[in-house]
């Protein structure tokens, strides 16, 4: 993780009073914070719309996907990142098999 990301997360958790446990936690209708963390699927659904809202070019997602794959990321997870219906599309996009 880049240093600037760690610094930002540390500042946020300190301000939120989170000393241990999960960083992302559910909040119910009574504004009570749950003790269990959110799984990666929930976090993905929360952040998935933002590249489109920010007019993030597809090339940025492709570059991110290539970096993820080079770091050992699972092809199926990268397929979800790029919203590809077919794993073959993801392979073509990454230029790998």
C-alpha positions, -999 to 999 in steps of 0.1 A, spaced: 0 0 0 14 34 -9 26 55 21 1 83 14 -28 58 16 -16 44 50 -12 80 63 -48 89 52 -62 57 67 -44 62 100 -57 98 102 -92 87 94 -92 58 119 -78 81 146 -105 107 140 -131 80 140 -118 65 173 -111 31 157 -81 15 175 -86 -21 164 -108 -44 144 -124 -38 111 -120 -4 94 -152 -7 73 -182 -16 95 -219 -17 88 -242 10 103 -278 1 110 -309 23 108 -304 36 144 -268 48 135 -253 21 156 -219 8 143 -217 -30 140 -188 -50 152 -184 -72 122 -165 -59 91 -178 -56 56 -167 -83 32 -149 -75 0 -181 -79 -21 -199 -52 -1 -169 -29 -4 -167 -35 -41 -204 -27 -46 -199 5 -27 -169 17 -48 -178 2 -82 -198 33 -95 -171 59 -87 -148 55 -118 -178 62 -141 -190 91 -119 -155 106 -120 -153 101 -158 -123 78 -152 -111 66 -185 -112 29 -191 -74 30 -197 -69 38 -160 -89 7 -150 -69 -14 -175 -36 -1 -161 -49 -9 -126 -59 -43 -137 -25 -50 -152 -7 -39 -120 -31 -61 -100 -23 -91 -122 15 -85 -121 13 -85 -83 -4 -119 -83 -41 -108 -84 -66 -135 -93 -79 -133 -129 -115 -138 -117 -112 -108 -93 -98 -86 -121 -127 -98 -143 -150 -83 -117 -130 -51 -114 -134 -46 -151 -170 -57 -152 -163 -83 -179 -189 -110 -185 -163 -133 -200 -129 -143 -186 -116 -144 -222 -124 -107 -225 -103 -100 -194 -74 -121 -208 -75 -102 -240 -76 -68 -222 -46 -78 -201 -28 -94 -230 -23 -126 -211 -37 -162 -210 
